[in-house]
Amino acid sequence: MATLFTRIIEGEIPGRFVWRDERAVAFLTIAPLAPGHVLVVPIEEVDHWIDLEPDLLAHVMEVARTIGRAQQEVFRPTKVGVMVVGEEVPHAHVHLVPFTGLDQLDFAHADHDPDPAALDDAAARLRDALRAAGAPGVADA
């Protein structure tokens, strides 16, 4: 059975994509810890990040770095946090969280009812920043 993320990647469930290439995607989470919280997900279904092939792991992290730079520009956080947790969905993924305080990195503070318009706006702003930076994998809206 396909994971939740595979169903999003394949378009069965809608997602607010900011990146898509042949090996990875990135989309806004529906339960953000902060505005602009993005998940970078390999297209290949691998449960645990330590089981990703080295070149795929490197690619996922390079996509994360590219998006993190865009998040830094768009949201002007103190830092962009990177978390690899993997407990909630059995499909490796990297959380990128623009934060101004460490309390924003606590999943207990996730917004489970975010404003859809705010999510759409964050995704559009990130896509625009990625395009302006010449990033090769910017997703279509």
N, CA, C and O atoms as CSV, one atom per row, in Angstrom:
chain,resi,resn,atom,element,x,y,z
A,1,MET,N,N,0.837,-1.180,0.000
A,1,MET,CA,C,0.000,0.000,0.000
A,1,MET,C,C,0.887,1.250,0.000
A,1,MET,O,O,1.880,1.317,0.725
A,2,ALA,N,N,0.524,2.216,-0.804
A,2,ALA,CA,C,1.287,3.460,-0.926
A,2,ALA,C,C,1.211,4.266,0.367
A,2,ALA,O,O,0.182,4.291,1.043
A,3,THR,N,N,2.318,4.923,0.696
A,3,THR,CA,C,2.310,5.778,1.878
A,3,THR,C,C,1.512,7.046,1.600
A,3,THR,O,O,1.200,7.361,0.451
A,4,LEU,N,N,1.191,7.760,2.657
A,4,LEU,CA,C,0.509,9.046,2.529
A,4,LEU,C,C,1.302,9.972,1.609
A,4,LEU,O,O,0.722,10.663,0.772
A,5,PHE,N,N,2.623,9.986,1.763
A,5,PHE,CA,C,3.437,10.870,0.933
A,5,PHE,C,C,3.424,10.442,-0.532
A,5,PHE,O,O,3.405,11.295,-1.418
A,6,THR,N,N,3.434,9.161,-0.798
A,6,THR,CA,C,3.342,8.698,-2.186
A,6,THR,C,C,2.004,9.117,-2.791
A,6,THR,O,O,1.942,9.499,-3.960
A,7,ARG,N,N,0.961,9.048,-2.017
A,7,ARG,CA,C,-0.357,9.467,-2.510
A,7,ARG,C,C,-0.378,10.964,-2.816
A,7,ARG,O,O,-1.041,11.393,-3.761
A,8,ILE,N,N,0.346,11.766,-2.019
A,8,ILE,CA,C,0.469,13.196,-2.304
A,8,ILE,C,C,1.315,13.398,-3.559
A,8,ILE,O,O,0.941,14.169,-4.442
A,9,ILE,N,N,2.448,12.712,-3.639
A,9,ILE,CA,C,3.348,12.832,-4.794
A,9,ILE,C,C,2.618,12.495,-6.084
A,9,ILE,O,O,2.808,13.167,-7.098
A,10,GLU,N,N,1.783,11.459,-6.056
A,10,GLU,CA,C,1.061,11.020,-7.253
A,10,GLU,C,C,-0.199,11.834,-7.541
A,10,GLU,O,O,-0.872,11.589,-8.542
A,11,GLY,N,N,-0.527,12.795,-6.681
A,11,GLY,CA,C,-1.671,13.663,-6.912
A,11,GLY,C,C,-2.998,13.118,-6.432
A,11,GLY,O,O,-4.041,13.731,-6.663
A,12,GLU,N,N,-2.976,11.986,-5.772
A,12,GLU,CA,C,-4.218,11.408,-5.236
A,12,GLU,C,C,-4.747,12.269,-4.089
A,12,GLU,O,O,-5.958,12.385,-3.897
A,13,ILE,N,N,-3.840,12.865,-3.337
A,13,ILE,CA,C,-4.164,13.800,-2.260
A,13,ILE,C,C,-3.487,15.119,-2.625
A,13,ILE,O,O,-2.324,15.114,-3.027
A,14,PRO,N,N,-4.187,16.250,-2.494
A,14,PRO,CA,C,-3.559,17.518,-2.885
A,14,PRO,C,C,-2.395,17.898,-1.972
A,14,PRO,O,O,-2.367,17.554,-0.791
A,15,GLY,N,N,-1.450,18.606,-2.548
A,15,GLY,CA,C,-0.312,19.116,-1.796
A,15,GLY,C,C,0.106,20.463,-2.343
A,15,GLY,O,O,-0.126,20.770,-3.513
A,16,ARG,N,N,0.717,21.258,-1.503
A,16,ARG,CA,C,1.227,22.574,-1.913
A,16,ARG,C,C,2.717,22.424,-2.192
A,16,ARG,O,O,3.554,22.647,-1.317
A,17,PHE,N,N,3.029,22.044,-3.415
A,17,PHE,CA,C,4.400,21.734,-3.809
A,17,PHE,C,C,5.204,23.000,-4.070
A,17,PHE,O,O,4.703,23.979,-4.624
A,18,VAL,N,N,6.465,22.952,-3.657
A,18,VAL,CA,C,7.402,24.016,-3.998
A,18,VAL,C,C,8.560,23.466,-4.822
A,18,VAL,O,O,9.288,24.235,-5.451
A,19,TRP,N,N,8.740,22.147,-4.829
A,19,TRP,CA,C,9.851,21.505,-5.551
A,19,TRP,C,C,9.386,20.167,-6.095
A,19,TRP,O,O,8.632,19.439,-5.450
A,20,ARG,N,N,9.854,19.859,-7.301
A,20,ARG,CA,C,9.606,18.534,-7.868
A,20,ARG,C,C,10.689,18.266,-8.898
A,20,ARG,O,O,10.885,19.046,-9.830
A,21,ASP,N,N,11.387,17.157,-8.721
A,21,ASP,CA,C,12.320,16.685,-9.741
A,21,ASP,C,C,12.160,15.172,-9.833
A,21,ASP,O,O,11.226,14.617,-9.254
A,22,GLU,N,N,13.038,14.508,-10.538
A,22,GLU,CA,C,12.878,13.072,-10.767
A,22,GLU,C,C,13.145,12.221,-9.522
A,22,GLU,O,O,12.824,11.033,-9.511
A,23,ARG,N,N,13.731,12.816,-8.471
A,23,ARG,CA,C,14.102,12.029,-7.296
A,23,ARG,C,C,13.462,12.487,-5.996
A,23,ARG,O,O,13.396,11.719,-5.037
A,24,ALA,N,N,12.989,13.731,-5.950
A,24,ALA,CA,C,12.467,14.272,-4.691
A,24,ALA,C,C,11.405,15.327,-4.957
A,24,ALA,O,O,11.335,15.921,-6.033
A,25,VAL,N,N,10.589,15.535,-3.944
A,25,VAL,CA,C,9.600,16.613,-3.955
A,25,VAL,C,C,9.699,17.357,-2.631
A,25,VAL,O,O,10.297,16.876,-1.668
A,26,ALA,N,N,9.100,18.537,-2.607
A,26,ALA,CA,C,8.966,19.278,-1.350
A,26,ALA,C,C,7.619,19.978,-1.372
A,26,ALA,O,O,7.216,20.560,-2.378
A,27,PHE,N,N,6.935,19.908,-0.240
A,27,PHE,CA,C,5.626,20.530,-0.127
A,27,PHE,C,C,5.418,21.016,1.290
A,27,PHE,O,O,6.068,20.540,2.221
A,28,LEU,N,N,4.508,21.965,1.453
A,28,LEU,CA,C,4.200,22.465,2.777
A,28,LEU,C,C,3.443,21.405,3.556
A,28,LEU,O,O,2.595,20.699,3.010
A,29,THR,N,N,3.761,21.302,4.837
A,29,THR,CA,C,3.036,20.389,5.701
A,29,THR,C,C,1.665,20.981,6.032
A,29,THR,O,O,1.484,22.199,6.016
A,30,ILE,N,N,0.715,20.115,6.329
A,30,ILE,CA,C,-0.617,20.591,6.707
A,30,ILE,C,C,-0.714,20.865,8.209
A,30,ILE,O,O,-1.757,21.307,8.691
A,31,ALA,N,N,0.363,20.607,8.945
A,31,ALA,CA,C,0.405,20.892,10.385
A,31,ALA,C,C,1.730,21.605,10.690
A,31,ALA,O,O,2.622,21.030,11.313
A,32,PRO,N,N,1.847,22.870,10.241
A,32,PRO,CA,C,3.129,23.560,10.362
A,32,PRO,C,C,3.504,23.931,11.791
A,32,PRO,O,O,2.658,24.241,12.630
A,33,LEU,N,N,4.801,23.884,12.026
A,33,LEU,CA,C,5.354,24.373,13.287
A,33,LEU,C,C,5.575,25.881,13.207
A,33,LEU,O,O,5.599,26.564,14.231
A,34,ALA,N,N,5.735,26.394,11.993
A,34,ALA,CA,C,5.934,27.823,11.749
A,34,ALA,C,C,5.553,28.085,10.291
A,34,ALA,O,O,5.533,27.156,9.485
A,35,PRO,N,N,5.254,29.334,9.946
A,35,PRO,CA,C,4.955,29.630,8.545
A,35,PRO,C,C,6.108,29.204,7.633
A,35,PRO,O,O,7.274,29.482,7.914
A,36,GLY,N,N,5.763,28.528,6.542
A,36,GLY,CA,C,6.767,28.083,5.587
A,36,GLY,C,C,7.380,26.734,5.889
A,36,GLY,O,O,8.359,26.355,5.246
A,37,HIS,N,N,6.840,25.994,6.847
A,37,HIS,CA,C,7.345,24.651,7.206
A,37,HIS,C,C,7.146,23.717,6.015
A,37,HIS,O,O,6.020,23.490,5.571
A,38,VAL,N,N,8.253,23.179,5.506
A,38,VAL,CA,C,8.263,22.350,4.298
A,38,VAL,C,C,8.784,20.955,4.626
A,38,VAL,O,O,9.632,20.788,5.503
A,39,LEU,N,N,8.271,19.964,3.919
A,39,LEU,CA,C,8.786,18.599,3.978
A,39,LEU,C,C,9.482,18.289,2.656
A,39,LEU,O,O,8.914,18.508,1.586
A,40,VAL,N,N,10.702,17.783,2.729
A,40,VAL,CA,C,11.421,17.313,1.542
A,40,VAL,C,C,11.356,15.794,1.593
A,40,VAL,O,O,11.756,15.179,2.581
A,41,VAL,N,N,10.848,15.194,0.520
A,41,VAL,CA,C,10.541,13.767,0.514
A,41,VAL,C,C,11.127,13.109,-0.738
A,41,VAL,O,O,10.887,13.578,-1.851
A,42,PRO,N,N,11.888,12.033,-0.566
A,42,PRO,CA,C,12.307,11.300,-1.760
A,42,PRO,C,C,11.089,10.636,-2.393
A,42,PRO,O,O,10.176,10.206,-1.689
A,43,ILE,N,N,11.075,10.554,-3.703
A,43,ILE,CA,C,9.950,9.901,-4.369
A,43,ILE,C,C,9.938,8.407,-4.044
A,43,ILE,O,O,8.872,7.816,-3.869
A,44,GLU,N,N,11.095,7.814,-3.964
A,44,GLU,CA,C,11.189,6.397,-3.614
A,44,GLU,C,C,10.712,6.184,-2.180
A,44,GLU,O,O,11.115,6.907,-1.268
A,45,GLU,N,N,9.854,5.191,-1.990
A,45,GLU,CA,C,9.359,4.871,-0.649
A,45,GLU,C,C,10.428,4.115,0.131
A,45,GLU,O,O,10.666,2.929,-0.097
A,46,VAL,N,N,11.058,4.820,1.045
A,46,VAL,CA,C,12.029,4.233,1.967
A,46,VAL,C,C,11.591,4.702,3.349
A,46,VAL,O,O,11.441,5.902,3.578
A,47,ASP,N,N,11.387,3.774,4.260
A,47,ASP,CA,C,10.851,4.110,5.570
A,47,ASP,C,C,11.812,4.954,6.399
A,47,ASP,O,O,11.406,5.988,6.929
A,48,HIS,N,N,13.049,4.555,6.524
A,48,HIS,CA,C,13.989,5.177,7.454
A,48,HIS,C,C,15.085,5.892,6.668
A,48,HIS,O,O,15.645,5.332,5.725
A,49,TRP,N,N,15.382,7.103,7.050
A,49,TRP,CA,C,16.372,7.891,6.310
A,49,TRP,C,C,17.736,7.218,6.263
A,49,TRP,O,O,18.488,7.430,5.313
A,50,ILE,N,N,18.071,6.412,7.263
A,50,ILE,CA,C,19.388,5.762,7.256
A,50,ILE,C,C,19.467,4.668,6.193
A,50,ILE,O,O,20.551,4.163,5.901
A,51,ASP,N,N,18.322,4.300,5.614
A,51,ASP,CA,C,18.294,3.290,4.558
A,51,ASP,C,C,18.287,3.892,3.151
A,51,ASP,O,O,18.268,3.153,2.167
A,52,LEU,N,N,18.302,5.217,3.043
A,52,LEU,CA,C,18.376,5.847,1.723
A,52,LEU,C,C,19.747,5.575,1.118
A,52,LEU,O,O,20.758,5.603,1.819
A,53,GLU,N,N,19.777,5.317,-0.173
A,53,GLU,CA,C,21.056,5.185,-0.875
A,53,GLU,C,C,21.822,6.496,-0.690
A,53,GLU,O,O,21.211,7.565,-0.675
A,54,PRO,N,N,23.140,6.431,-0.550
A,54,PRO,CA,C,23.918,7.645,-0.280
A,54,PRO,C,C,23.677,8.785,-1.270
A,54,PRO,O,O,23.591,9.944,-0.866
A,55,ASP,N,N,23.567,8.469,-2.555
A,55,ASP,CA,C,23.361,9.552,-3.518
A,55,ASP,C,C,21.962,10.151,-3.407
A,55,ASP,O,O,21.784,11.343,-3.658
A,56,LEU,N,N,20.964,9.346,-3.035
A,56,LEU,CA,C,19.621,9.880,-2.839
A,56,LEU,C,C,19.576,10.741,-1.577
A,56,LEU,O,O,18.963,11.809,-1.577
A,57,LEU,N,N,20.212,10.288,-0.519
A,57,LEU,CA,C,20.282,11.091,0.706
A,57,LEU,C,C,20.966,12.430,0.413
A,57,LEU,O,O,20.495,13.477,0.856
A,58,ALA,N,N,22.063,12.397,-0.325
A,58,ALA,CA,C,22.762,13.635,-0.676
A,58,ALA,C,C,21.858,14.555,-1.495
A,58,ALA,O,O,21.855,15.769,-1.291
A,59,HIS,N,N,21.095,13.978,-2.416
A,59,HIS,CA,C,20.186,14.784,-3.231
A,59,HIS,C,C,19.102,15.421,-2.364
A,59,HIS,O,O,18.825,16.613,-2.497
A,60,VAL,N,N,18.493,14.641,-1.482
A,60,VAL,CA,C,17.448,15.163,-0.599
A,60,VAL,C,C,18.008,16.318,0.240
A,60,VAL,O,O,17.344,17.340,0.415
A,61,MET,N,N,19.214,16.154,0.748
A,61,MET,CA,C,19.799,17.212,1.578
A,61,MET,C,C,20.174,18.443,0.744
A,61,MET,O,O,20.100,19.567,1.242
A,62,GLU,N,N,20.570,18.249,-0.496
A,62,GLU,CA,C,20.859,19.404,-1.360
A,62,GLU,C,C,19.567,20.155,-1.681
A,62,GLU,O,O,19.555,21.386,-1.699
A,63,VAL,N,N,18.488,19.431,-1.933
A,63,VAL,CA,C,17.186,20.078,-2.140
A,63,VAL,C,C,16.804,20.836,-0.868
A,63,VAL,O,O,16.330,21.970,-0.939
A,64,ALA,N,N,17.008,20.215,0.287
A,64,ALA,CA,C,16.692,20.862,1.563
A,64,ALA,C,C,17.494,22.157,1.718
A,64,ALA,O,O,16.950,23.177,2.142
A,65,ARG,N,N,18.761,22.118,1.381
A,65,ARG,CA,C,19.590,23.314,1.513
A,65,ARG,C,C,19.098,24.423,0.576
A,65,ARG,O,O,19.033,25.588,0.970
A,66,THR,N,N,18.759,24.064,-0.645
A,66,THR,CA,C,18.260,25.049,-1.606
A,66,THR,C,C,16.970,25.686,-1.106
A,66,THR,O,O,16.814,26.906,-1.161
A,67,ILE,N,N,16.056,24.868,-0.623
A,67,ILE,CA,C,14.788,25.392,-0.108
A,67,ILE,C,C,15.023,26.179,1.173
A,67,ILE,O,O,14.388,27.211,1.391
A,68,GLY,N,N,15.928,25.703,2.023
A,68,GLY,CA,C,16.249,26.432,3.254
A,68,GLY,C,C,16.736,27.841,2.976
A,68,GLY,O,O,16.388,28.775,3.699
A,69,ARG,N,N,17.532,28.002,1.942
A,69,ARG,CA,C,17.991,29.343,1.560
A,69,ARG,C,C,16.810,30.217,1.142
A,69,ARG,O,O,16.754,31.397,1.486
A,70,ALA,N,N,15.874,29.637,0.402
A,70,ALA,CA,C,14.678,30.384,0.008
A,70,ALA,C,C,13.835,30.735,1.231
A,70,ALA,O,O,13.321,31.850,1.326
A,71,GLN,N,N,13.688,29.800,2.165
A,71,GLN,CA,C,12.943,30.080,3.395
A,71,GLN,C,C,13.596,31.222,4.174
A,71,GLN,O,O,12.904,32.090,4.707
A,72,GLN,N,N,14.928,31.218,4.240
A,72,GLN,CA,C,15.649,32.267,4.958
A,72,GLN,C,C,15.340,33.629,4.331
A,72,GLN,O,O,15.125,34.612,5.040
A,73,GLU,N,N,15.321,33.674,3.009
A,73,GLU,CA,C,15.047,34.929,2.311
A,73,GLU,C,C,13.595,35.377,2.492
A,73,GLU,O,O,13.333,36.548,2.763
A,74,VAL,N,N,12.665,34.452,2.342
A,74,VAL,CA,C,11.243,34.801,2.363
A,74,VAL,C,C,10.743,35.120,3.766
A,74,VAL,O,O,10.029,36.106,3.952
A,75,PHE,N,N,11.100,34.316,4.745
A,75,PHE,CA,C,10.514,34.445,6.081
A,75,PHE,C,C,11.409,35.169,7.085
A,75,PHE,O,O,10.942,35.555,8.157
A,76,ARG,N,N,12.681,35.358,6.757
A,76,ARG,CA,C,13.641,36.054,7.608
A,76,ARG,C,C,13.674,35.516,9.042
A,76,ARG,O,O,13.642,36.292,9.997
A,77,PRO,N,N,13.738,34.184,9.192
A,77,PRO,CA,C,13.797,33.620,10.539
A,77,PRO,C,C,15.207,33.774,11.116
A,77,PRO,O,O,16.135,34.181,10.416
A,78,THR,N,N,15.352,33.446,12.395
A,78,THR,CA,C,16.672,33.394,13.005
A,78,THR,C,C,17.502,32.334,12.305
A,78,THR,O,O,18.656,32.569,11.949
A,79,LYS,N,N,16.913,31.174,12.111
A,79,LYS,CA,C,17.543,30.043,11.415
A,79,LYS,C,C,16.452,29.223,10.740
A,79,LYS,O,O,15.262,29.415,10.990
A,80,VAL,N,N,16.884,28.307,9.880
A,80,VAL,CA,C,15.984,27.299,9.323
A,80,VAL,C,C,16.410,25.980,9.942
A,80,VAL,O,O,17.513,25.494,9.690
A,81,GLY,N,N,15.536,25.406,10.749
A,81,GLY,CA,C,15.828,24.140,11.402
A,81,GLY,C,C,15.595,22.967,10.470
A,81,GLY,O,O,14.704,22.990,9.621
A,82,VAL,N,N,16.416,21.943,10.647
A,82,VAL,CA,C,16.295,20.708,9.871
A,82,VAL,C,C,16.061,19.578,10.858
A,82,VAL,O,O,16.838,19.382,11.793
A,83,MET,N,N,14.981,18.838,10.641
A,83,MET,CA,C,14.682,17.698,11.512
A,83,MET,C,C,14.347,16.485,10.658
A,83,MET,O,O,13.589,16.579,9.693
A,84,VAL,N,N,14.913,15.364,11.021
A,84,VAL,CA,C,14.582,14.094,10.391
A,84,VAL,C,C,14.055,13.222,11.513
A,84,VAL,O,O,14.819,12.707,12.330
A,85,VAL,N,N,12.748,13.062,11.545
A,85,VAL,CA,C,12.124,12.343,12.646
A,85,VAL,C,C,11.551,11.022,12.143
A,85,VAL,O,O,11.981,9.952,12.572
A,86,GLY,N,N,10.582,11.099,11.235
A,86,GLY,CA,C,10.078,9.921,10.565
A,86,GLY,C,C,9.148,9.018,11.345
A,86,GLY,O,O,8.924,7.876,10.946
A,87,GLU,N,N,8.612,9.493,12.426
A,87,GLU,CA,C,7.721,8.650,13.221
A,87,GLU,C,C,6.290,8.642,12.688
A,87,GLU,O,O,5.604,7.623,12.764
A,88,GLU,N,N,5.845,9.764,12.154
A,88,GLU,CA,C,4.438,9.912,11.799
A,88,GLU,C,C,4.052,9.307,10.456
A,88,GLU,O,O,2.904,8.900,10.281
A,89,VAL,N,N,4.972,9.236,9.509
A,89,VAL,CA,C,4.700,8.638,8.194
A,89,VAL,C,C,5.880,7.737,7.853
A,89,VAL,O,O,7.025,8.183,7.922
A,90,PRO,N,N,5.631,6.475,7.485
A,90,PRO,CA,C,6.737,5.543,7.196
A,90,PRO,C,C,7.338,5.759,5.801
A,90,PRO,O,O,7.392,4.842,4.982
A,91,HIS,N,N,7.783,6.979,5.558
A,91,HIS,CA,C,8.380,7.370,4.280
A,91,HIS,C,C,9.371,8.479,4.650
A,91,HIS,O,O,8.967,9.538,5.130
A,92,ALA,N,N,10.643,8.242,4.430
A,92,ALA,CA,C,11.683,9.191,4.838
A,92,ALA,C,C,11.326,10.609,4.395
A,92,ALA,O,O,10.821,10.817,3.292
A,93,HIS,N,N,11.593,11.573,5.266
A,93,HIS,CA,C,11.348,12.973,4.935
A,93,HIS,C,C,12.122,13.876,5.873
A,93,HIS,O,O,12.473,13.497,6.990
A,94,VAL,N,N,12.376,15.073,5.390
A,94,VAL,CA,C,13.123,16.079,6.130
A,94,VAL,C,C,12.202,17.268,6.367
A,94,VAL,O,O,11.607,17.800,5.430
A,95,HIS,N,N,12.089,17.681,7.624
A,95,HIS,CA,C,11.339,18.880,7.974
A,95,HIS,C,C,12.270,20.080,7.883
A,95,HIS,O,O,13.381,20.042,8.412
A,96,LEU,N,N,11.828,21.144,7.219
A,96,LEU,CA,C,12.547,22.412,7.177
A,96,LEU,C,C,11.651,23.454,7.821
A,96,LEU,O,O,10.583,23.776,7.300
A,97,VAL,N,N,12.091,23.979,8.960
A,97,VAL,CA,C,11.246,24.874,9.741
A,97,VAL,C,C,11.943,26.221,9.944
A,97,VAL,O,O,12.942,26.293,10.660
A,98,PRO,N,N,11.430,27.290,9.325
A,98,PRO,CA,C,11.969,28.613,9.625
A,98,PRO,C,C,11.541,28.991,11.051
A,98,PRO,O,O,10.346,29.028,11.345
A,99,PHE,N,N,12.500,29.271,11.932
A,99,PHE,CA,C,12.121,29.534,13.320
A,99,PHE,C,C,12.826,30.758,13.884
A,99,PHE,O,O,13.907,31.147,13.442
A,100,THR,N,N,12.179,31.341,14.865
A,100,THR,CA,C,12.752,32.469,15.588
A,100,THR,C,C,13.018,32.109,17.047
A,100,THR,O,O,13.696,32.848,17.761
A,101,GLY,N,N,12.484,30.976,17.486
A,101,GLY,CA,C,12.714,30.494,18.847
A,101,GLY,C,C,12.639,28.979,18.867
A,101,GLY,O,O,11.869,28.380,18.117
A,102,LEU,N,N,13.438,28.359,19.725
A,102,LEU,CA,C,13.492,26.897,19.766
A,102,LEU,C,C,12.153,26.255,20.086
A,102,LEU,O,O,11.929,25.104,19.713
A,103,ASP,N,N,11.255,26.961,20.764
A,103,ASP,CA,C,9.943,26.392,21.078
A,103,ASP,C,C,9.156,26.075,19.804
A,103,ASP,O,O,8.246,25.247,19.836
A,104,GLN,N,N,9.493,26.718,18.688
A,104,GLN,CA,C,8.810,26.450,17.420
A,104,GLN,C,C,9.183,25.088,16.843
A,104,GLN,O,O,8.546,24.631,15.894
A,105,LEU,N,N,10.186,24.441,17.388
A,105,LEU,CA,C,10.610,23.135,16.879
A,105,LEU,C,C,9.992,21.986,17.663
A,105,LEU,O,O,10.436,20.843,17.553
A,106,ASP,N,N,8.989,22.281,18.438
A,106,ASP,CA,C,8.290,21.288,19.259
A,106,ASP,C,C,6.995,20.882,18.555
A,106,ASP,O,O,6.112,21.715,18.351
A,107,PHE,N,N,6.881,19.605,18.184
A,107,PHE,CA,C,5.695,19.141,17.463
A,107,PHE,C,C,4.407,19.298,18.270
A,107,PHE,O,O,3.317,19.260,17.700
A,108,ALA,N,N,4.515,19.473,19.566
A,108,ALA,CA,C,3.327,19.722,20.383
A,108,ALA,C,C,2.707,21.072,20.040
A,108,ALA,O,O,1.545,21.318,20.362
A,109,HIS,N,N,3.473,21.950,19.388
A,109,HIS,CA,C,2.985,23.277,19.029
A,109,HIS,C,C,2.542,23.377,17.573
A,109,HIS,O,O,2.322,24.480,17.072
A,110,ALA,N,N,2.410,22.256,16.893
A,110,ALA,CA,C,1.985,22.280,15.487
A,110,ALA,C,C,0.594,22.878,15.366
A,110,ALA,O,O,-0.264,22.672,16.225
A,111,ASP,N,N,0.384,23.614,14.297
A,111,ASP,CA,C,-0.931,24.194,13.993
A,111,ASP,C,C,-1.702,23.178,13.159
A,111,ASP,O,O,-1.400,22.978,11.983
A,112,HIS,N,N,-2.688,22.542,13.764
A,112,HIS,CA,C,-3.451,21.511,13.063
A,112,HIS,C,C,-4.642,22.077,12.283
A,112,HIS,O,O,-5.412,21.322,11.690
A,113,ASP,N,N,-4.787,23.385,12.285
A,113,ASP,CA,C,-5.863,24.035,11.523
A,113,ASP,C,C,-5.342,25.336,10.904
A,113,ASP,O,O,-5.873,26.412,11.176
A,114,PRO,N,N,-4.294,25.231,10.067
A,114,PRO,CA,C,-3.734,26.455,9.490
A,114,PRO,C,C,-4.667,27.064,8.448
A,114,PRO,O,O,-5.490,26.371,7.850
A,115,ASP,N,N,-4.524,28.353,8.247
A,115,ASP,CA,C,-5.306,29.073,7.242
A,115,ASP,C,C,-4.848,28.623,5.857
A,115,ASP,O,O,-3.681,28.811,5.515
A,116,PRO,N,N,-5.732,28.035,5.049
A,116,PRO,CA,C,-5.348,27.591,3.705
A,116,PRO,C,C,-4.757,28.711,2.850
A,116,PRO,O,O,-3.828,28.472,2.078
A,117,ALA,N,N,-5.280,29.921,2.976
A,117,ALA,CA,C,-4.755,31.045,2.193
A,117,ALA,C,C,-3.316,31.354,2.600
A,117,ALA,O,O,-2.493,31.699,1.753
A,118,ALA,N,N,-3.011,31.232,3.884
A,118,ALA,CA,C,-1.641,31.474,4.351
A,118,ALA,C,C,-0.700,30.400,3.813
A,118,ALA,O,O,0.436,30.703,3.447
A,119,LEU,N,N,-1.155,29.152,3.759
A,119,LEU,CA,C,-0.341,28.077,3.189
A,119,LEU,C,C,-0.103,28.318,1.699
A,119,LEU,O,O,1.015,28.157,1.211
A,120,ASP,N,N,-1.150,28.702,0.986
A,120,ASP,CA,C,-1.011,28.992,-0.453
A,120,ASP,C,C,-0.014,30.127,-0.670
A,120,ASP,O,O,0.832,30.057,-1.561
A,121,ASP,N,N,-0.120,31.169,0.149
A,121,ASP,CA,C,0.772,32.313,0.029
A,121,ASP,C,C,2.220,31.910,0.311
A,121,ASP,O,O,3.126,32.313,-0.418
A,122,ALA,N,N,2.441,31.124,1.353
A,122,ALA,CA,C,3.801,30.685,1.682
A,122,ALA,C,C,4.388,29.859,0.544
A,122,ALA,O,O,5.552,30.040,0.184
A,123,ALA,N,N,3.596,28.959,-0.021
A,123,ALA,CA,C,4.080,28.136,-1.134
A,123,ALA,C,C,4.424,29.003,-2.340
A,123,ALA,O,O,5.459,28.794,-2.974
A,124,ALA,N,N,3.583,29.961,-2.661
A,124,ALA,CA,C,3.833,30.836,-3.809
A,124,ALA,C,C,5.090,31.667,-3.591
A,124,ALA,O,O,5.895,31.830,-4.509
A,125,ARG,N,N,5.261,32.187,-2.392
A,125,ARG,CA,C,6.444,33.000,-2.089
A,125,ARG,C,C,7.720,32.165,-2.173
A,125,ARG,O,O,8.749,32.642,-2.653
A,126,LEU,N,N,7.651,30.923,-1.707
A,126,LEU,CA,C,8.827,30.053,-1.800
A,126,LEU,C,C,9.140,29.703,-3.248
A,126,LEU,O,O,10.303,29.729,-3.653
A,127,ARG,N,N,8.127,29.379,-4.025
A,127,ARG,CA,C,8.361,29.094,-5.453
A,127,ARG,C,C,8.987,30.300,-6.150
A,127,ARG,O,O,9.920,30.150,-6.939
A,128,ASP,N,N,8.474,31.497,-5.857
A,128,ASP,CA,C,9.027,32.712,-6.461
A,128,ASP,C,C,10.491,32.897,-6.081
A,128,ASP,O,O,11.316,33.229,-6.933
A,129,ALA,N,N,10.818,32.684,-4.805
A,129,ALA,CA,C,12.209,32.839,-4.355
A,129,ALA,C,C,13.110,31.793,-4.997
A,129,ALA,O,O,14.245,32.092,-5.368
A,130,LEU,N,N,12.614,30.575,-5.130
A,130,LEU,CA,C,13.403,29.518,-5.769
A,130,LEU,C,C,13.645,29.845,-7.245
A,130,LEU,O,O,14.752,29.664,-7.751
A,131,ARG,N,N,12.609,30.325,-7.930
A,131,ARG,CA,C,12.774,30.713,-9.338
A,131,ARG,C,C,13.792,31.840,-9.466
A,131,ARG,O,O,14.658,31.805,-10.340
A,132,ALA,N,N,13.687,32.840,-8.593
A,132,ALA,CA,C,14.599,33.987,-8.642
A,132,ALA,C,C,16.040,33.552,-8.410
A,132,ALA,O,O,16.970,34.162,-8.938
A,133,ALA,N,N,16.223,32.501,-7.624
A,133,ALA,CA,C,17.572,31.985,-7.347
A,133,ALA,C,C,18.061,31.046,-8.449
A,133,ALA,O,O,19.202,30.585,-8.413
A,134,GLY,N,N,17.195,30.762,-9.431
A,134,GLY,CA,C,17.594,29.867,-10.523
A,134,GLY,C,C,17.581,28.402,-10.159
A,134,GLY,O,O,18.260,27.598,-10.797
A,135,ALA,N,N,16.813,28.042,-9.137
A,135,ALA,CA,C,16.721,26.635,-8.719
A,135,ALA,C,C,16.081,25.804,-9.830
A,135,ALA,O,O,15.101,26.239,-10.435
A,136,PRO,N,N,16.618,24.617,-10.105
A,136,PRO,CA,C,16.146,23.821,-11.243
A,136,PRO,C,C,14.859,23.050,-11.011
A,136,PRO,O,O,14.227,22.645,-11.987
A,137,GLY,N,N,14.434,22.823,-9.772
A,137,GLY,CA,C,13.321,21.922,-9.525
A,137,GLY,C,C,12.054,22.583,-9.028
A,137,GLY,O,O,11.245,21.934,-8.365
A,138,VAL,N,N,11.860,23.855,-9.329
A,138,VAL,CA,C,10.689,24.551,-8.813
A,138,VAL,C,C,9.424,23.909,-9.359
A,138,VAL,O,O,9.279,23.711,-10.565
A,139,ALA,N,N,8.515,23.589,-8.451
A,139,ALA,CA,C,7.243,22.954,-8.841
A,139,ALA,C,C,6.327,23.962,-9.501
A,139,ALA,O,O,6.405,25.160,-9.228
A,140,ASP,N,N,5.463,23.475,-10.366
A,140,ASP,CA,C,4.397,24.314,-10.910
A,140,ASP,C,C,3.341,24.475,-9.830
A,140,ASP,O,O,3.152,23.584,-9.002
A,141,ALA,N,N,2.671,25.579,-9.836
A,141,ALA,CA,C,1.623,25.825,-8.829
A,141,ALA,C,C,0.484,24.857,-8.984
A,141,ALA,O,O,-0.484,24.916,-8.225
